[in-house]
Structures are given as C-alpha cells and as structure tokens.
Amino acid sequence: MADERTEGDSTDDERLAAYAKALGHPIRVQIMRVLLERDRCMTGELVEELPVVQSTASEHLRVLRAAGLIRGQVDGPRVCYCVDPSGIEGLRVLLDALAPTCCR
C-alpha cells in the first residue's frame, strides 16, 4: 500500500507536534487547567497557585503562547492571560484527525 500523505499532512504533523511539545511539561498542563477554570489570569496569580517562581511561570506562559494555546493582553505593567479558543480547537481537530475512529 503506497503512502498517500500530502504536504498538508506534514504541516498538520508539525502543528500537532508543536502543541504536544507545549503541553509536554506538567506545569504547562496545570497552567492550562487554571486558565480554563478561571477564564483569565495574571502571572502573579499563577505563581500563587502553582509551585513555580515568577520567571519560571513566565517561561511556561511564553511556550504556551508561542504554540497558540493561550494569548496575553497587557494590563498596565502586567499581562493577563487566557486560553485561545482557536488554539484549543486546532488541537482538537488535529487529535481527531490522528485517530478518527479510535474512541468513538
């Protein structure tokens, strides 16, 4: 059976790998949970809730933002973060395409 993958598949694989890498640390998964529960959150609030210091939280937020899973809005000297619905939907679509009949 010939491999019928297309260029689009390669791009999708790269996107899925980027999402997986962004979620590949337990603290980043915890950050996503907090943001999904609260709708939005300041970095300092995450530091209070999670076992990380400010600089570590900022780095994890940078990774999640670069992957398109969250977005940040400047609020004076602070940044208010929230989940990016289009990123979450993109992740869901790619996971569904990975195993379309697996869990239905």
MOPAC internal coordinates of N, CA, C and O (Angstrom, degrees):
PM7 1SCF
backbone

  N    0.0000 0     0.00 0     0.00 0    0    0    0
  C    1.4533 1     0.00 0     0.00 0    1    0    0
  C    1.5259 1   108.33 1     0.00 0    2    1    0
  O    1.2310 1   120.47 1   -54.22 1    3    2    1
  N    1.2848 1   116.72 1   125.78 1    3    2    1
  C    1.4632 1   122.13 1  -177.23 1    5    3    2
  C    1.5170 1   110.59 1   -75.14 1    6    5    3
  O    1.2310 1   121.03 1   -31.92 1    7    6    5
  N    1.3099 1   115.64 1   148.08 1    7    6    5
  C    1.4566 1   121.28 1   175.95 1    9    7    6
  C    1.5206 1   107.75 1   -78.18 1   10    9    7
  O    1.2310 1   120.64 1   -60.95 1   11   10    9
  N    1.3251 1   116.38 1   119.05 1   11   10    9
  C    1.4604 1   121.09 1  -175.85 1   13   11   10
  C    1.5211 1   111.90 1  -106.44 1   14   13   11
  O    1.2310 1   120.57 1  -151.86 1   15   14   13
  N    1.3047 1   116.51 1    28.14 1   15   14   13
  C    1.4623 1   120.14 1  -179.78 1   17   15   14
  C    1.5198 1   109.78 1   -68.39 1   18   17   15
  O    1.2310 1   121.12 1   -32.26 1   19   18   17
  N    1.2944 1   115.47 1   147.74 1   19   18   17
  C    1.4584 1   121.19 1   179.61 1   21   19   18
  C    1.5168 1   109.72 1  -114.70 1   22   21   19
  O    1.2310 1   120.91 1    -7.47 1   23   22   21
  N    1.3232 1   115.86 1   172.53 1   23   22   21
  C    1.4640 1   120.74 1   177.31 1   25   23   22
  C    1.5254 1   110.24 1   -59.56 1   26   25   23
  O    1.2310 1   120.17 1   143.02 1   27   26   25
  N    1.3224 1   117.28 1   -36.98 1   27   26   25
  C    1.4600 1   121.09 1   178.06 1   29   27   26
  C    1.5096 1   111.75 1   -59.16 1   30   29   27
  O    1.2310 1   120.34 1   142.17 1   31   30   29
  N    1.3328 1   116.95 1   -37.83 1   31   30   29
  C    1.4605 1   120.84 1   178.18 1   33   31   30
  C    1.5250 1   110.68 1   -62.72 1   34   33   31
  O    1.2310 1   120.55 1   138.94 1   35   34   33
  N    1.3302 1   116.54 1   -41.06 1   35   34   33
  C    1.4506 1   121.21 1   179.52 1   37   35   34
  C    1.5270 1   110.59 1   -62.30 1   38   37   35
  O    1.2310 1   120.58 1   136.72 1   39   38   37
  N    1.3076 1   116.50 1   -43.28 1   39   38   37
  C    1.4592 1   121.02 1   177.93 1   41   39   38
  C    1.5229 1   110.33 1   -64.08 1   42   41   39
  O    1.2310 1   120.27 1   137.22 1   43   42   41
  N    1.3245 1   117.08 1   -42.78 1   43   42   41
  C    1.4628 1   120.61 1   177.43 1   45   43   42
  C    1.5234 1   111.11 1   -61.98 1   46   45   43
  O    1.2310 1   120.54 1   139.35 1   47   46   45
  N    1.3214 1   116.58 1   -40.65 1   47   46   45
  C    1.4658 1   120.05 1   177.99 1   49   47   46
  C    1.5204 1   110.83 1   -61.83 1   50   49   47
  O    1.2310 1   120.58 1   138.47 1   51   50   49
  N    1.3209 1   116.50 1   -41.53 1   51   50   49
  C    1.4657 1   120.39 1   178.93 1   53   51   50
  C    1.5252 1   110.92 1   -64.85 1   54   53   51
  O    1.2310 1   120.52 1   138.53 1   55   54   53
  N    1.3190 1   116.61 1   -41.47 1   55   54   53
  C    1.4722 1   120.15 1   178.10 1   57   55   54
  C    1.5192 1   110.95 1   -64.32 1   58   57   55
  O    1.2310 1   120.36 1   135.07 1   59   58   57
  N    1.3401 1   116.91 1   -44.93 1   59   58   57
  C    1.4595 1   120.40 1   179.55 1   61   59   58
  C    1.5270 1   110.53 1   -62.87 1   62   61   59
  O    1.2310 1   120.27 1   138.62 1   63   62   61
  N    1.3186 1   117.09 1   -41.38 1   63   62   61
  C    1.4673 1   120.63 1   177.90 1   65   63   62
  C    1.5308 1   110.83 1   -62.74 1   66   65   63
  O    1.2310 1   119.97 1   141.73 1   67   66   65
  N    1.3370 1   117.67 1   -38.27 1   67   66   65
  C    1.4657 1   121.16 1   178.59 1   69   67   66
  C    1.5263 1   110.82 1   -65.42 1   70   69   67
  O    1.2310 1   120.38 1   137.98 1   71   70   69
  N    1.3300 1   116.88 1   -42.02 1   71   70   69
  C    1.4713 1   120.10 1   175.80 1   73   71   70
  C    1.5257 1   110.44 1   -62.29 1   74   73   71
  O    1.2310 1   120.68 1   134.40 1   75   74   73
  N    1.3254 1   116.31 1   -45.60 1   75   74   73
  C    1.4666 1   120.66 1  -178.83 1   77   75   74
  C    1.5257 1   110.93 1   -62.40 1   78   77   75
  O    1.2310 1   120.52 1   138.88 1   79   78   77
  N    1.3111 1   116.61 1   -41.12 1   79   78   77
  C    1.4650 1   120.35 1   178.59 1   81   79   78
  C    1.5265 1   110.27 1   -63.52 1   82   81   79
  O    1.2310 1   120.68 1   137.56 1   83   82   81
  N    1.3198 1   116.31 1   -42.44 1   83   82   81
  C    1.4637 1   120.28 1   179.57 1   85   83   82
  C    1.5225 1   111.25 1   -63.30 1   86   85   83
  O    1.2310 1   120.20 1   145.31 1   87   86   85
  N    1.3145 1   117.22 1   -34.69 1   87   86   85
  C    1.4607 1   121.30 1  -179.99 1   89   87   86
  C    1.5287 1   112.01 1   -92.65 1   90   89   87
  O    1.2310 1   120.36 1  -172.86 1   91   90   89
  N    1.3224 1   116.92 1     7.14 1   91   90   89
  C    1.4470 1   121.89 1  -174.20 1   93   91   90
  C    1.5153 1   115.66 1   -79.74 1   94   93   91
  O    1.2310 1   119.86 1  -171.60 1   95   94   93
  N    1.3023 1   117.86 1     8.40 1   95   94   93
  C    1.4710 1   121.22 1   176.91 1   97   95   94
  C    1.5275 1   107.95 1  -125.36 1   98   97   95
  O    1.2310 1   119.75 1   -46.94 1   99   98   97
  N    1.3339 1   118.09 1   133.06 1   99   98   97
  C    1.4704 1   120.49 1  -177.54 1  101   99   98
  C    1.5301 1   114.10 1   -56.28 1  102  101   99
  O    1.2310 1   119.77 1   145.41 1  103  102  101
  N    1.3152 1   118.05 1   -34.59 1  103  102  101
  C    1.4731 1   119.84 1   179.40 1  105  103  102
  C    1.5229 1   109.90 1   -65.37 1  106  105  103
  O    1.2310 1   119.90 1   141.47 1  107  106  105
  N    1.3253 1   117.80 1   -38.53 1  107  106  105
  C    1.4710 1   120.11 1   179.38 1  109  107  106
  C    1.5207 1   110.76 1   -67.31 1  110  109  107
  O    1.2310 1   120.22 1   144.59 1  111  110  109
  N    1.3240 1   117.18 1   -35.41 1  111  110  109
  C    1.4674 1   119.96 1   175.30 1  113  111  110
  C    1.5296 1   109.00 1   -65.57 1  114  113  111
  O    1.2310 1   120.21 1   138.50 1  115  114  113
  N    1.3212 1   117.20 1   -41.50 1  115  114  113
  C    1.4660 1   120.64 1   178.00 1  117  115  114
  C    1.5254 1   110.97 1   -63.40 1  118  117  115
  O    1.2310 1   120.17 1   139.90 1  119  118  117
  N    1.3162 1   117.29 1   -40.10 1  119  118  117
  C    1.4684 1   120.82 1   177.34 1  121  119  118
  C    1.5240 1   109.43 1   -60.51 1  122  121  119
  O    1.2310 1   120.30 1   135.37 1  123  122  121
  N    1.3217 1   117.03 1   -44.63 1  123  122  121
  C    1.4734 1   120.10 1   178.79 1  125  123  122
  C    1.5159 1   110.37 1   -60.15 1  126  125  123
  O    1.2310 1   120.26 1   136.49 1  127  126  125
  N    1.3247 1   117.11 1   -43.51 1  127  126  125
  C    1.4851 1   119.84 1   178.91 1  129  127  126
  C    1.5339 1   111.21 1   -59.79 1  130  129  127
  O    1.2310 1   120.69 1   134.12 1  131  130  129
  N    1.3223 1   116.28 1   -45.88 1  131  130  129
  C    1.4687 1   120.22 1   179.98 1  133  131  130
  C    1.5229 1   110.00 1   -61.38 1  134  133  131
  O    1.2310 1   120.05 1   133.46 1  135  134  133
  N    1.3224 1   117.51 1   -46.54 1  135  134  133
  C    1.4690 1   120.27 1  -178.87 1  137  135  134
  C    1.5261 1   111.58 1   -65.14 1  138  137  135
  O    1.2310 1   119.79 1   144.34 1  139  138  137
  N    1.3165 1   118.00 1   -35.66 1  139  138  137
  C    1.4628 1   120.48 1   177.62 1  141  139  138
  C    1.5297 1   111.04 1   -68.92 1  142  141  139
  O    1.2310 1   120.25 1   144.23 1  143  142  141
  N    1.3192 1   117.12 1   -35.77 1  143  142  141
  C    1.4640 1   121.32 1   178.86 1  145  143  142
  C    1.5271 1   112.19 1   -72.01 1  146  145  143
  O    1.2310 1   120.50 1   139.26 1  147  146  145
  N    1.3339 1   116.65 1   -40.74 1  147  146  145
  C    1.4641 1   121.25 1  -172.33 1  149  147  146
  C    1.5153 1   114.48 1   -96.16 1  150  149  147
  O    1.2310 1   119.74 1   166.55 1  151  150  149
  N    1.2819 1   118.10 1   -13.45 1  151  150  149
  C    1.4558 1   123.65 1  -177.09 1  153  151  150
  C    1.5244 1   111.71 1    80.39 1  154  153  151
  O    1.2310 1   119.22 1   138.16 1  155  154  153
  N    1.3179 1   119.10 1   -41.84 1  155  154  153
  C    1.4691 1   122.57 1   176.22 1  157  155  154
  C    1.5175 1   108.31 1  -158.66 1  158  157  155
  O    1.2310 1   121.47 1   -21.24 1  159  158  157
  N    1.3406 1   114.79 1   158.76 1  159  158  157
  C    1.4589 1   118.88 1  -172.51 1  161  159  158
  C    1.5236 1   110.34 1  -161.75 1  162  161  159
  O    1.2310 1   120.49 1   -34.88 1  163  162  161
  N    1.3084 1   116.67 1   145.12 1  163  162  161
  C    1.4568 1   122.55 1   173.61 1  165  163  162
  C    1.5307 1   108.88 1   -87.20 1  166  165  163
  O    1.2310 1   120.53 1   -25.53 1  167  166  165
  N    1.3116 1   116.59 1   154.47 1  167  166  165
  C    1.4637 1   121.17 1  -179.16 1  169  167  166
  C    1.5213 1   110.89 1   -56.41 1  170  169  167
  O    1.2310 1   120.23 1   137.30 1  171  170  169
  N    1.3010 1   117.16 1   -42.70 1  171  170  169
  C    1.4686 1   121.06 1  -179.99 1  173  171  170
  C    1.5145 1   112.79 1   -60.00 1  174  173  171
  O    1.2310 1   120.13 1   144.60 1  175  174  173
  N    1.3136 1   117.35 1   -35.40 1  175  174  173
  C    1.4613 1   121.00 1   177.55 1  177  175  174
  C    1.5251 1   110.83 1   -66.93 1  178  177  175
  O    1.2310 1   120.66 1   142.78 1  179  178  177
  N    1.3304 1   116.34 1   -37.22 1  179  178  177
  C    1.4632 1   119.86 1   176.90 1  181  179  178
  C    1.5237 1   110.71 1   -65.81 1  182  181  179
  O    1.2310 1   120.68 1   139.59 1  183  182  181
  N    1.3297 1   116.31 1   -40.41 1  183  182  181
  C    1.4651 1   120.95 1   179.59 1  185  183  182
  C    1.5235 1   110.01 1   -62.02 1  186  185  183
  O    1.2310 1   119.99 1   142.40 1  187  186  185
  N    1.3236 1   117.62 1   -37.60 1  187  186  185
  C    1.4658 1   121.34 1   178.80 1  189  187  186
  C    1.5216 1   111.63 1   -66.76 1  190  189  187
  O    1.2310 1   120.51 1   146.96 1  191  190  189
  N    1.3232 1   116.64 1   -33.04 1  191  190  189
  C    1.4626 1   121.11 1  -174.35 1  193  191  190
  C    1.5282 1   113.72 1   -92.04 1  194  193  191
  O    1.2310 1   119.90 1   151.96 1  195  194  193
  N    1.3153 1   117.79 1   -28.04 1  195  194  193
  C    1.4592 1   121.59 1  -175.06 1  197  195  194
  C    1.5241 1   110.98 1  -111.24 1  198  197  195
  O    1.2310 1   120.30 1   -22.47 1  199  198  197
  N    1.3283 1   117.04 1   157.53 1  199  198  197
  C    1.4726 1   120.02 1  -178.67 1  201  199  198
  C    1.5258 1   112.63 1   -82.32 1  202  201  199
  O    1.2310 1   120.80 1  -120.41 1  203  202  201
  N    1.3358 1   116.08 1    59.59 1  203  202  201
  C    1.4727 1   120.87 1   179.01 1  205  203  202
  C    1.5216 1   109.35 1  -139.54 1  206  205  203
  O    1.2310 1   121.47 1   -22.25 1  207  206  205
  N    1.3206 1   114.79 1   157.75 1  207  206  205
  C    1.4635 1   120.59 1   173.87 1  209  207  206
  C    1.5250 1   108.30 1   -90.78 1  210  209  207
  O    1.2310 1   120.77 1   -11.68 1  211  210  209
  N    1.3172 1   116.13 1   168.32 1  211  210  209
  C    1.4611 1   122.48 1  -175.94 1  213  211  210
  C    1.5319 1   112.82 1   -53.03 1  214  213  211
  O    1.2310 1   120.26 1   131.27 1  215  214  213
  N    1.3277 1   117.10 1   -48.73 1  215  214  213
  C    1.4642 1   119.60 1  -176.43 1  217  215  214
  C    1.5283 1   111.97 1   -64.56 1  218  217  215
  O    1.2310 1   120.30 1   143.37 1  219  218  217
  N    1.3206 1   117.02 1   -36.63 1  219  218  217
  C    1.4696 1   120.60 1   177.96 1  221  219  218
  C    1.5131 1   110.55 1   -68.80 1  222  221  219
  O    1.2310 1   120.32 1   136.88 1  223  222  221
  N    1.3255 1   116.99 1   -43.12 1  223  222  221
  C    1.4684 1   120.64 1   177.60 1  225  223  222
  C    1.5234 1   110.19 1   -60.10 1  226  225  223
  O    1.2310 1   120.61 1   137.07 1  227  226  225
  N    1.3177 1   116.43 1   -42.93 1  227  226  225
  C    1.4663 1   120.52 1   179.90 1  229  227  226
  C    1.5275 1   111.53 1   -61.23 1  230  229  227
  O    1.2310 1   120.24 1   139.16 1  231  230  229
  N    1.3186 1   117.16 1   -40.84 1  231  230  229
  C    1.4719 1   120.45 1   178.56 1  233  231  230
  C    1.5281 1   110.94 1   -65.51 1  234  233  231
  O    1.2310 1   119.99 1   136.42 1  235  234  233
  N    1.3194 1   117.62 1   -43.58 1  235  234  233
  C    1.4722 1   120.48 1   178.30 1  237  235  234
  C    1.5370 1   110.32 1   -63.39 1  238  237  235
  O    1.2310 1   120.47 1   139.71 1  239  238  237
  N    1.3123 1   116.71 1   -40.29 1  239  238  237
  C    1.4652 1   120.44 1   177.45 1  241  239  238
  C    1.5249 1   110.84 1   -64.15 1  242  241  239
  O    1.2310 1   120.21 1   141.48 1  243  242  241
  N    1.3290 1   117.21 1   -38.52 1  243  242  241
  C    1.4626 1   120.95 1   177.97 1  245  243  242
  C    1.5284 1   111.01 1   -60.99 1  246  245  243
  O    1.2310 1   120.44 1   137.71 1  247  246  245
  N    1.3343 1   116.76 1   -42.29 1  247  246  245
  C    1.4677 1   121.15 1  -179.75 1  249  247  246
  C    1.5248 1   110.23 1   -65.00 1  250  249  247
  O    1.2310 1   120.30 1   134.29 1  251  250  249
  N    1.3240 1   117.03 1   -45.71 1  251  250  249
  C    1.4713 1   120.76 1   179.63 1  253  251  250
  C    1.5273 1   111.26 1   -63.86 1  254  253  251
  O    1.2310 1   121.06 1   141.66 1  255  254  253
  N    1.3173 1   115.58 1   -38.34 1  255  254  253
  C    1.4664 1   119.80 1   179.49 1  257  255  254
  C    1.5244 1   111.18 1   -68.57 1  258  257  255
  O    1.2310 1   120.30 1   137.49 1  259  258  257
  N    1.3254 1   117.04 1   -42.51 1  259  258  257
  C    1.4628 1   121.26 1   179.23 1  261  259  258
  C    1.5207 1   111.40 1   -62.23 1  262  261  259
  O    1.2310 1   120.12 1   148.48 1  263  262  261
  N    1.3219 1   117.38 1   -31.52 1  263  262  261
  C    1.4627 1   121.60 1   178.70 1  265  263  262
  C    1.5285 1   111.81 1   -79.02 1  266  265  263
  O    1.2310 1   120.31 1   168.24 1  267  266  265
  N    1.3302 1   117.01 1   -11.76 1  267  266  265
  C    1.4578 1   120.19 1   179.45 1  269  267  266
  C    1.5177 1   114.09 1    86.70 1  270  269  267
  O    1.2310 1   120.23 1  -165.54 1  271  270  269
  N    1.3296 1   117.16 1    14.46 1  271  270  269
  C    1.4649 1   120.03 1  -179.47 1  273  271  270
  C    1.5272 1   112.62 1   -87.60 1  274  273  271
  O    1.2310 1   120.45 1   155.61 1  275  274  273
  N    1.3218 1   116.74 1   -24.39 1  275  274  273
  C    1.4624 1   120.71 1   177.01 1  277  275  274
  C    1.5201 1   108.50 1  -134.76 1  278  277  275
  O    1.2310 1   121.33 1   -12.07 1  279  278  277
  N    1.3175 1   115.06 1   167.93 1  279  278  277
  C    1.4637 1   120.29 1   173.61 1  281  279  278
  C    1.5266 1   107.36 1  -138.40 1  282  281  279
  O    1.2310 1   121.45 1   -22.40 1  283  282  281
  N    1.3069 1   114.83 1   157.60 1  283  282  281
  C    1.4562 1   120.50 1  -178.75 1  285  283  282
  C    1.5092 1   110.76 1  -126.62 1  286  285  283
  O    1.2310 1   121.50 1   -34.60 1  287  286  285
  N    1.3231 1   114.74 1   145.40 1  287  286  285
  C    1.4539 1   120.90 1   178.44 1  289  287  286
  C    1.5214 1   107.75 1  -126.40 1  290  289  287
  O    1.2310 1   120.98 1   -52.56 1  291  290  289
  N    1.3238 1   115.73 1   127.44 1  291  290  289
  C    1.4554 1   120.28 1  -179.45 1  293  291  290
  C    1.5201 1   109.08 1   -68.09 1  294  293  291
  O    1.2310 1   121.49 1   -49.81 1  295  294  293
  N    1.3428 1   114.75 1   130.19 1  295  294  293
  C    1.4642 1   122.14 1   178.67 1  297  295  294
  C    1.5237 1   106.30 1  -130.06 1  298  297  295
  O    1.2310 1   120.93 1   -95.03 1  299  298  297
  N    1.3281 1   115.82 1    84.97 1  299  298  297
  C    1.4604 1   120.42 1  -174.68 1  301  299  298
  C    1.5129 1   109.46 1    67.67 1  302  301  299
  O    1.2310 1   120.02 1    51.44 1  303  302  301
  N    1.3344 1   117.57 1  -128.56 1  303  302  301
  C    1.4630 1   120.07 1  -179.57 1  305  303  302
  C    1.5328 1   113.12 1   -82.55 1  306  305  303
  O    1.2310 1   120.37 1   177.00 1  307  306  305
  N    1.3177 1   116.89 1    -3.00 1  307  306  305
  C    1.4610 1   121.04 1  -176.47 1  309  307  306
  C    1.5315 1   110.50 1  -113.34 1  310  309  307
  O    1.2310 1   121.44 1   -10.55 1  311  310  309
  N    1.3324 1   114.86 1   169.45 1  311  310  309
  C    1.4569 1   120.68 1   175.04 1  313  311  310
  C    1.5204 1   107.69 1  -121.18 1  314  313  311
  O    1.2310 1   121.26 1   -48.34 1  315  314  313
  N    1.3111 1   115.19 1   131.66 1  315  314  313
  C    1.4566 1   122.03 1   177.98 1  317  315  314
  C    1.5305 1   107.49 1  -100.17 1  318  317  315
  O    1.2310 1   120.30 1   -57.66 1  319  318  317
  N    1.3192 1   117.03 1   122.34 1  319  318  317
  C    1.4657 1   121.85 1  -176.65 1  321  319  318
  C    1.5197 1   111.08 1  -104.08 1  322  321  319
  O    1.2310 1   121.54 1   -30.63 1  323  322  321
  N    1.3272 1   114.66 1   149.37 1  323  322  321
  C    1.4590 1   121.39 1   173.39 1  325  323  322
  C    1.5268 1   108.29 1  -148.52 1  326  325  323
  O    1.2310 1   121.22 1   -16.89 1  327  326  325
  N    1.3182 1   115.27 1   163.11 1  327  326  325
  C    1.4587 1   120.91 1   177.12 1  329  327  326
  C    1.5185 1   108.47 1   -70.29 1  330  329  327
  O    1.2310 1   120.36 1   -39.35 1  331  330  329
  N    1.3162 1   116.92 1   140.65 1  331  330  329
  C    1.4658 1   122.07 1   175.77 1  333  331  330
  C    1.5252 1   107.41 1   -92.77 1  334  333  331
  O    1.2310 1   119.95 1   -72.29 1  335  334  333
  N    1.3346 1   117.70 1   107.71 1  335  334  333
  C    1.4666 1   120.13 1  -176.95 1  337  335  334
  C    1.5242 1   113.40 1   -56.16 1  338  337  335
  O    1.2310 1   119.71 1   145.35 1  339  338  337
  N    1.3272 1   118.16 1   -34.65 1  339  338  337
  C    1.4619 1   119.24 1  -179.52 1  341  339  338
  C    1.5317 1   110.56 1   -68.96 1  342  341  339
  O    1.2310 1   119.88 1   147.39 1  343  342  341
  N    1.3095 1   117.84 1   -32.61 1  343  342  341
  C    1.4631 1   120.77 1   176.15 1  345  343  342
  C    1.5165 1   111.66 1   -67.76 1  346  345  343
  O    1.2310 1   120.77 1   137.13 1  347  346  345
  N    1.3276 1   116.13 1   -42.87 1  347  346  345
  C    1.4626 1   120.48 1   178.73 1  349  347  346
  C    1.5254 1   109.89 1   -65.03 1  350  349  347
  O    1.2310 1   120.22 1   138.57 1  351  350  349
  N    1.3137 1   117.19 1   -41.43 1  351  350  349
  C    1.4645 1   120.85 1   178.08 1  353  351  350
  C    1.5247 1   110.53 1   -65.16 1  354  353  351
  O    1.2310 1   120.10 1   139.09 1  355  354  353
  N    1.3313 1   117.41 1   -40.91 1  355  354  353
  C    1.4589 1   120.73 1   177.51 1  357  355  354
  C    1.5235 1   111.41 1   -60.59 1  358  357  355
  O    1.2310 1   120.44 1   137.85 1  359  358  357
  N    1.3205 1   116.77 1   -42.15 1  359  358  357
  C    1.4559 1   121.36 1   177.58 1  361  359  358
  C    1.5213 1   110.52 1   -62.75 1  362  361  359
  O    1.2310 1   120.59 1   135.07 1  363  362  361
  N    1.3273 1   116.48 1   -44.93 1  363  362  361
  C    1.4633 1   120.82 1  -179.66 1  365  363  362
  C    1.5254 1   111.23 1   -60.90 1  366  365  363
  O    1.2310 1   120.55 1   134.53 1  367  366  365
  N    1.3181 1   116.55 1   -45.47 1  367  366  365
  C    1.4689 1   121.24 1  -179.65 1  369  367  366
  C    1.5225 1   110.59 1   -61.43 1  370  369  367
  O    1.2310 1   120.34 1   135.44 1  371  370  369
  N    1.3260 1   116.95 1   -44.56 1  371  370  369
  C    1.4574 1   120.51 1  -179.43 1  373  371  370
  C    1.5280 1   111.91 1   -65.94 1  374  373  371
  O    1.2310 1   120.23 1   141.72 1  375  374  373
  N    1.3164 1   117.16 1   -38.28 1  375  374  373
  C    1.4673 1   119.91 1   176.99 1  377  375  374
  C    1.5231 1   110.74 1   -67.18 1  378  377  375
  O    1.2310 1   120.45 1   139.00 1  379  378  377
  N    1.3240 1   116.75 1   -41.00 1  379  378  377
  C    1.4657 1   120.11 1   176.74 1  381  379  378
  C    1.5211 1   111.13 1   -61.17 1  382  381  379
  O    1.2310 1   120.18 1   140.87 1  383  382  381
  N    1.3194 1   117.26 1   -39.13 1  383  382  381
  C    1.4696 1   121.26 1  -179.92 1  385  383  382
  C    1.5338 1   111.13 1   -70.83 1  386  385  383
  O    1.2310 1   120.43 1   151.69 1  387  386  385
  N    1.3268 1   116.78 1   -28.31 1  387  386  385
  C    1.4553 1   121.36 1  -179.78 1  389  387  386
  C    1.5289 1   110.67 1   -65.52 1  390  389  387
  O    1.2310 1   120.71 1   137.14 1  391  390  389
  N    1.3006 1   116.25 1   -42.86 1  391  390  389
  C    1.4714 1   121.19 1  -177.91 1  393  391  390
  C    1.5204 1   108.76 1  -140.31 1  394  393  391
  O    1.2310 1   120.02 1  -106.76 1  395  394  393
  N    1.3214 1   117.58 1    73.24 1  395  394  393
  C    1.4669 1   121.59 1  -171.27 1  397  395  394
  C    1.5253 1   115.62 1   -62.96 1  398  397  395
  O    1.2310 1   119.06 1   154.35 1  399  398  397
  N    1.3011 1   119.40 1   -25.65 1  399  398  397
  C    1.4555 1   119.91 1  -178.21 1  401  399  398
  C    1.5273 1   113.88 1  -117.13 1  402  401  399
  O    1.2310 1   120.69 1  -174.52 1  403  402  401
  N    1.2953 1   116.29 1     5.48 1  403  402  401
  C    1.4610 1   121.91 1  -172.92 1  405  403  402
  C    1.5295 1   113.82 1   -60.70 1  406  405  403
  O    1.2310 1   120.08 1   128.54 1  407  406  405
  N    1.2647 1   117.46 1   -51.46 1  407  406  405
  C    1.4614 1   120.86 1  -166.77 1  409  407  406
  C    1.5288 1   113.29 1  -120.88 1  410  409  407
  O    1.2310 1   120.28 1  -147.20 1  411  410  409
  N    1.2828 1   117.07 1    32.80 1  411  410  409
  C    1.4676 1   117.73 1  -178.03 1  413  411  410
  C    1.5022 1   111.33 1  -107.27 1  414  413  411
  O    1.2310 1   120.10 1   180.00 1  415  414  413

